[in-house]
Amino acid sequence: MATKHVQYKTVGTCSQIIDVTADENNVIQQVFFLGGCNGNLQGISLLVRGQHIDDVIKKLDGVRCGMKSTSCPDQLCRALEQLKAAPLEP
């Protein structure tokens, strides 16, 4: 099965990097966050696994953290947008 993969450097959040992989059908296979609220981000990672990229973006895009203009879920959407455009790897 071919996959695509990105490591996204976050902006404006406690997490620093989001590492995400999807299959050729844009179904998320795994997500890892570096930094941030470990328990919450592990939960988000488990919830989005097996979901289509577009469905996750629809649900999480625009989520804010306190007074910040973004959040880890919102930054995940930015990573997923990059992932959609990434080339497939054999």
TACORPE-V189190 format. One record per pair of residues at least 12 apart in sequence whose ideal C-beta (glycine too) atoms are under 10 Angstrom apart, sorted by the first residue. I is the first residue (numbers start at 1). GAP is how many residues later the second one is. D is the distance in whole Angstrom. If there is no record, write none. Layout:
BEGIN
I & GAP & D
I & GAP & D
END
This chain:
BEGIN
1 & 22 & 6
1 & 23 & 7
1 & 24 & 9
1 & 28 & 9
1 & 87 & 10
1 & 89 & 9
2 & 21 & 7
2 & 22 & 5
2 & 23 & 10
2 & 85 & 9
2 & 86 & 4
2 & 87 & 6
2 & 88 & 6
3 & 18 & 5
3 & 19 & 7
3 & 20 & 6
3 & 21 & 7
3 & 24 & 10
3 & 26 & 6
3 & 27 & 9
3 & 80 & 10
3 & 83 & 9
3 & 85 & 7
3 & 86 & 6
3 & 87 & 9
4 & 16 & 9
4 & 17 & 7
4 & 18 & 6
4 & 19 & 8
4 & 20 & 8
4 & 22 & 8
4 & 25 & 10
4 & 49 & 10
4 & 78 & 10
4 & 79 & 6
4 & 80 & 8
4 & 81 & 9
4 & 82 & 4
4 & 83 & 7
4 & 84 & 5
4 & 85 & 6
5 & 14 & 8
5 & 15 & 7
5 & 16 & 5
5 & 17 & 8
5 & 24 & 9
5 & 25 & 9
5 & 78 & 8
5 & 81 & 7
5 & 82 & 10
5 & 83 & 10
5 & 84 & 6
6 & 12 & 8
6 & 13 & 8
6 & 14 & 6
6 & 15 & 8
6 & 16 & 9
6 & 73 & 6
6 & 74 & 9
6 & 75 & 10
6 & 76 & 5
6 & 77 & 5
6 & 78 & 10
6 & 79 & 9
6 & 80 & 5
7 & 12 & 5
7 & 13 & 8
7 & 25 & 9
7 & 27 & 9
7 & 72 & 8
7 & 75 & 10
8 & 12 & 7
8 & 67 & 7
8 & 68 & 8
8 & 70 & 6
8 & 71 & 4
8 & 72 & 9
8 & 73 & 9
8 & 74 & 6
8 & 75 & 8
9 & 25 & 10
9 & 66 & 9
9 & 69 & 10
9 & 70 & 9
10 & 23 & 9
10 & 24 & 9
10 & 25 & 8
10 & 26 & 8
10 & 60 & 8
10 & 61 & 10
10 & 62 & 7
10 & 64 & 9
10 & 65 & 4
10 & 66 & 9
10 & 68 & 8
10 & 69 & 8
11 & 58 & 10
11 & 59 & 7
11 & 63 & 10
11 & 64 & 7
11 & 67 & 8
12 & 53 & 9
12 & 56 & 6
12 & 57 & 6
12 & 58 & 5
12 & 59 & 8
12 & 60 & 10
12 & 62 & 9
12 & 63 & 8
13 & 20 & 9
13 & 22 & 8
13 & 23 & 6
13 & 24 & 10
13 & 28 & 10
13 & 52 & 7
13 & 55 & 7
13 & 57 & 6
13 & 58 & 6
13 & 59 & 5
13 & 60 & 9
13 & 61 & 8
13 & 62 & 5
13 & 63 & 10
14 & 19 & 9
14 & 21 & 6
14 & 22 & 4
14 & 23 & 7
14 & 27 & 9
14 & 51 & 8
14 & 54 & 10
14 & 57 & 10
14 & 58 & 7
15 & 17 & 10
15 & 18 & 5
15 & 19 & 6
15 & 20 & 4
15 & 21 & 3
15 & 22 & 8
15 & 23 & 10
15 & 25 & 10
15 & 26 & 6
15 & 56 & 9
15 & 57 & 5
15 & 60 & 7
15 & 61 & 9
16 & 17 & 8
16 & 18 & 5
16 & 19 & 4
16 & 20 & 8
17 & 15 & 8
17 & 16 & 7
17 & 17 & 4
17 & 18 & 7
17 & 19 & 10
17 & 58 & 10
17 & 62 & 9
18 & 13 & 7
18 & 14 & 7
18 & 15 & 6
18 & 16 & 8
18 & 17 & 10
18 & 18 & 9
18 & 23 & 9
18 & 26 & 10
18 & 27 & 9
18 & 54 & 8
18 & 57 & 6
18 & 58 & 6
18 & 59 & 10
18 & 60 & 8
18 & 61 & 4
18 & 62 & 9
18 & 64 & 10
18 & 65 & 10
19 & 12 & 7
19 & 13 & 4
19 & 14 & 8
19 & 15 & 7
19 & 26 & 10
19 & 60 & 8
20 & 12 & 8
20 & 13 & 9
20 & 25 & 9
20 & 28 & 9
20 & 33 & 9
20 & 36 & 10
20 & 56 & 7
20 & 59 & 5
20 & 60 & 7
20 & 62 & 9
20 & 63 & 6
20 & 66 & 10
21 & 28 & 10
21 & 62 & 8
21 & 65 & 10
21 & 68 & 9
22 & 29 & 10
22 & 30 & 9
22 & 31 & 6
22 & 58 & 8
22 & 61 & 6
22 & 62 & 8
22 & 64 & 8
22 & 66 & 10
23 & 65 & 9
24 & 64 & 6
24 & 65 & 10
25 & 27 & 8
25 & 28 & 9
26 & 25 & 10
26 & 26 & 6
26 & 27 & 4
26 & 28 & 7
26 & 29 & 10
26 & 30 & 10
26 & 54 & 9
26 & 57 & 8
26 & 58 & 6
27 & 22 & 9
27 & 23 & 6
27 & 24 & 7
27 & 25 & 6
27 & 26 & 8
27 & 28 & 10
28 & 17 & 9
28 & 19 & 10
28 & 20 & 5
28 & 21 & 6
28 & 22 & 7
28 & 23 & 6
28 & 24 & 8
28 & 25 & 6
28 & 27 & 9
28 & 28 & 7
28 & 48 & 10
28 & 52 & 8
28 & 55 & 8
29 & 20 & 7
29 & 21 & 8
30 & 15 & 7
30 & 18 & 10
30 & 19 & 6
31 & 13 & 7
31 & 14 & 4
31 & 15 & 9
31 & 16 & 9
31 & 17 & 6
31 & 18 & 7
31 & 25 & 9
31 & 45 & 7
31 & 48 & 8
31 & 49 & 9
31 & 52 & 10
32 & 13 & 7
33 & 12 & 7
33 & 39 & 7
33 & 42 & 9
33 & 43 & 8
33 & 46 & 10
35 & 37 & 9
36 & 29 & 10
36 & 35 & 10
36 & 36 & 5
36 & 39 & 9
37 & 28 & 9
37 & 35 & 7
40 & 32 & 7
40 & 33 & 9
41 & 31 & 6
41 & 32 & 9
41 & 35 & 9
44 & 12 & 9
44 & 16 & 8
44 & 28 & 7
44 & 29 & 6
44 & 32 & 7
45 & 31 & 9
47 & 12 & 9
47 & 13 & 10
47 & 26 & 10
48 & 12 & 8
48 & 25 & 9
48 & 28 & 7
48 & 32 & 9
51 & 29 & 10
52 & 28 & 10
53 & 24 & 9
53 & 26 & 10
53 & 27 & 5
53 & 28 & 8
53 & 30 & 6
53 & 31 & 6
54 & 26 & 8
54 & 30 & 8
56 & 17 & 9
56 & 20 & 7
56 & 21 & 7
56 & 24 & 6
57 & 17 & 10
57 & 19 & 9
57 & 20 & 5
57 & 21 & 9
57 & 23 & 6
57 & 24 & 7
57 & 27 & 9
58 & 19 & 9
59 & 14 & 8
59 & 18 & 9
60 & 12 & 9
60 & 13 & 4
60 & 14 & 7
60 & 15 & 9
60 & 16 & 6
60 & 17 & 5
60 & 20 & 9
61 & 12 & 8
61 & 13 & 7
61 & 15 & 9
61 & 16 & 5
61 & 17 & 9
61 & 19 & 9
61 & 20 & 9
62 & 12 & 6
62 & 15 & 8
63 & 12 & 9
63 & 13 & 9
63 & 14 & 8
END
